[in-house]
Amino acid sequence: MRLFSQTEAELFESMFHEKLQPIRDRHFAEVNRIHWSNVQHKLNLLISEHLKFKKEFIDARVQAYVETCRQIAKYPDRLDCQEFAAELTGLVRGGTDDISRAYKDPLGPIRAQSLERTMELLQIELGQIIGPAMSPVQRLVAEGNLNPELANRKDQMQEASKHVLAFYEHIGRSCQTLGDLNWSETNSYLDRIPTDLERVDFLRELAKLPDDGVANQTIVDPATHNRNTNTFLRPLNDECSRLLARHFNVEIIVKESEEISGSAEAIDFLWRALRSFKKYHPGTQQEHYLPHEFKFCNGINAEIQYRKDVQAAATVPGSIHNTITVGENRGNIQQGGVGNSQSISGQDNEVK
């Protein structure tokens, strides 16, 4: 899929198979029960069960697709939607051997229509599953079109692609797989990229190249796979973590916000910093925080709450005491303590 990197595609397939397993178990148990049922009704029961299974199959794949998109903070576009619908159309076909055998059963009733016509009608019904099932994906496309930050993200991806092309020109070759890259020349090129976040985007774009030690999600060349993982991806990920930690320094961001005179402007600055952080740390959008991620989000949320308290105190006549109290509470908030602090989850709705 053009939307997902290899790692993201593996996450998608893992989510899908987790959802599919109970559906398969129910389906095979039901087919087994039908085979022991009255032979006069076997064909109709098998057709009905096949339609039910395929609908559950498609719904599970759509659900896994949508959940993956939300977890990695990506929105599909119209072409992604068409690609996924075409894949589902292919997957909905097949698996009709039990139906064919039941039709040809000599003990079964005489059929008014041929097997070919029966299967043709079945394929028409199966094709009608796709349209309604794609509704959540189409809604996701619409959400993406309404999200102004997505446009910025696309611009960043285009900029990252430009850096990749410039890098290929710099090293004198185009790279098709991770095996074509080495970390030393990649790392030495980073100084040519002006900002930390642009460097992270560039590195993550390179990390999307296929692993030439893996085929069909199976390790076929352990030595090559280990080389790609240990001598390229691991230092790449370490460098991304270092760059992000340097860019998203909570103390520096809070200090910069203090230099903004208006509380409303400072709050907007802090919200933008928090949204950007969550975009580069997608696990935080599902309330999954590593310790340093929790520290950053809690620190920014505390500063936002402090600014809100200052705003509220300033609107109350004779609020000198209130302003002093707010200032005293600020230290408690930033320590995650008492006063006016709020939990991260309590403010995430505004971020999202």
N, C-alpha and C positions, 0 to 999 in steps of 0.2 A: 504494500500500500504506500502511495506517495506521501501520505500524511505522517506516517510513523517511521521513526528510525528503527534499526534492528532491535535495539533493547526495548523500545516502546511496543513494537510488534510482538515481541515475546511476552510482554506484560498483558497485552490484549488477548493473545491466544491462551495464556494461563487463566485469565479471568473467564474466558469463554468455556474452556474445558471443565472448569470448576462448576459452572452453571449447568453444563450439558450432562454431566455424569448422572444425576438423579433422574433427568429426563430420559436418558437411554435405559436406565434400570427399569423405570415404569413401563416404557414402550416394549421392551423385550419380554417382560412379564405378561403384558397384555396380549402380545402376539402369540405367545405360547399358550395362553388361555384360549384364544380364538381357535387355534389349531385343534383343540380338543372339543370345540363346540359343534353344534348341529351343522352338518355339511351344507344344508340348504341356505344357511345364512352366512357362511364363512366369507365369501367374497365381499359382500357389502360391509361386513364388520372390519375386514382387513383394509378396505378402501377408507373407511371412516377413521380407523386408527392411524393409517398412514398420513392422512391429512392433518390429524391432530398432532402427530409427532413432528411433522415438518413445520407446522406453525410454531410449536414450542421451540424447535431448533432455531428457526429464524429469529424469533423474539429474543432468545438467549444471546444470539450473536449480536443483535442490535444493542441490547442492554450492555453487553461487555464493551462494545465500541463506544457507546456514549460515556460509560463510566471511565474508560481509559482516557478519552478526550478531556474529561473534566479533571482527572487526576494529574495529567501532564500539562494542563492549562493550554490546550490547543483547540481551535475551532476548525472544523472541516469547511471547505468552500464548495461551490456548486460542482466542480469537477471531482472532488473527493466523494461527494454524495453520489454522483453518477457511477463512479468506479465501484463504490461499495454496493450499490444496488445491482450492478452487473454481476458482482461476485455472488451475491445472494441468489440471483436468478439461476446461476450455474449450480449452486449448492442445493437448491430446492429439487433439482432433478435427481433421478436414480433411486435405487433402493426399493424397486417394485417387484423383485423376484417372487416374493410370497404371493403377491396379487396375481401374477401370471400363472403360477402353479395352481392357485385356487380356481382360476378361470378354466384351466384345462383339466381339472379333476373330473374323471369319467363318472364319478358318483354325484357330481353336482348337477344342478338343474340346467335345463337348456336355456341359453342366453339369447335374448332378442337382438343383440348387437354383437359385432365382432370384437375380438380382443383389441385390435388396433383402434377401433372407435372408443372402446372403454378407456384405453390408455390415453387417447387424445383428449377426451373429456376430463380425465384426471389431471393431465398436464395444464389444461386451462384453469382448473380450480387451484392448482398449486401456484400458477403464475399470479393469481389474484391475491395471494398472501402477501406479496412483496410490498405493494403500494401502502396499505395500512401500517405494515410493520416498520416502514421507513419514516413514519411521522416523527419519532423522537430525534432522528438524525437531521431531518429537515428543519425541525425547531432549533437544533443546535447551530445549523448554518445561519438561520435568521438571527439568532443571538449574536453570532460572530459579526454579522453585518451591522448590528446596532452597537457593537462595542468599539468605541473609538480607540481603546488601547490596543485592540487587535491590529488596527492599521499601523500603529507605531511598531508593533512587533513584526509585522510583515516588512516594514522598512528596515528594521534591524536585521532580519534574515537576509534581505537583499544585500545589505551592506556587508554582512558576514560572507555571503557568496562572492562579492567583489574582492574581499580580502583573500579568499581561498584562491580565486583565479590569479590574483597578483602573486600569491605565494607560489603557485605552480610555475608561473613565469620566472620567478626569482630562482627556483631550484632547477629550472630547465626541463621539467617533465610534468605530465599530468598523472595524478594518482587515482587509481580505480578501487583499490582495496587498502585496508589497514597495513598490509604487508609492504605496500609501496612507500610507507612513511617511516621516518625515524625521528626520535624525540629531540635529538640534539639540534638538527637543522630547523625543526619546528619551533623549538624554544628560542633559538637565536633570532628568528624572524619576528617574534612578538614585539620587540622594541620599535618596529616600524608601524605598529598599530597604536593610535593615540590614547585611547581610554581603556580602563580596566574592563568595562562591560563589553566593549567591542572585541577585546581579546578573548573574553569568555565565549562570546557568540562565535567567533572564528574557530576556537578550539572545539566547541561542541559541534560545529558544522563538520569538521574533520572526523570527529568521533562517530558520525553517522555512516561513514564508509563501511561497506560490508567486511566482515571478518573472513579472510580467505582460508581460515582453518575450520570454518563452520559451513555446513550445507544443510538446507531444510531443517534448521534449528537443531542440528546434531553435529557434535564435534567430530570431524572426519580426519583432521590432522592435529593431534594434540600438541605437537611441538610448535607448529605455527600459531595455533590459538594461544598457547601460553606465552609465546614471544610477543604477540600483539597485546595481550592483557598486561603482562608484567613490565615490558620495556617501552610501551607507548601509552596505552590507556591509563595505566595507574599513575605515571607521572603527569599525564594530561589532566586527570581528575584532581590530583593534588594541587596543580597550578591553578586550576579553576577555583578550587576552594580558597587558595591563598588570595587570589585576585578579588573574589567576592568578599572575603573577610576584610580586605583593605578598603574596598569601596563602601561596604555597609558597616562602617564603624559608628556604633551608636553614640559614642561620646562626641565624635566630630559632628555628626548630624544634629545632635541636640544643641551643640555650641553654635552651629550655623543658624539654627532656628531662633536662638536667643538674639541674634543680630538683626532679625526681622522685627520691625517695630510693631506692626499691626498683628493682633492675636489671630484674626481670621486668616491673614496671609501666612502666618507661621503654621497654623493648623493645616492649611492646604498643603504647604511644603512637607509637613510630616506625614500626611496621608499619602502623598505621592511617593515618598521614600518607602513607606510600609508596603504600598501596592507593588512597587518595583521589587522589593525584597521577596515578596510572596511569589512573584512571577518567576524569579530565579531559584526559588526554593519551594517547588510546587507541593511538597508534602505538607507544608504549613496550611494549605488551603483545606486539607482534610483533618486539621487539628493534630497532625503528627509532627511533633517538635523534637528536634535534637536540642541538647542543652544550649548551644550557642544561638540557635534559632529562637528558642524561648526567651533567652536573655535580650536579644535584639527587639523582638516584637513587644515584649513586656516593657522595655525601656522606652520605645517610641509611643506605645499606648499610654504610658504614665505621663510622658511629656505632653501628649495631646490632651489628656484629662486635666493636667495642670493649666494648660492654656485655656481650656473651657472654663475652669473654675475662676481664672483671672477675669475672663469675659463676664461671667455671671456676677462676680463681686463688683466689677466696675459699673454695672447697671443699677446697683442698689445705692440709694443716697446715704451718705454718712457711713460708707462701708470700709473705713480704715481698719477696723477690727477684723472684718472678713478677709481683707487682703492680706493682713498679717497671718491669719490662720491658714489661708491658702498657701502662703509661702512656707510656713512651717510644715504643712502636710506634704509639700513637694518632695522633700527628702524621703519621707515615708513611702510615698508612691513609687519613687524610682528604686527603692529597695524591695518593692513588691509587698509592702507592709500595710499599715492602717491608713486611716484618713479617707481620701477621695478615690483611692485606687479601684480599678475594675479589672476583672479577669480578661484574658486575651479573647476567650470565646465570646464574651459579652460585647466586644467591639468589632468582631470580625465581619458582622453583617455590613457595617459601613465600608469596610475594605473591599468586600466583594461587590 
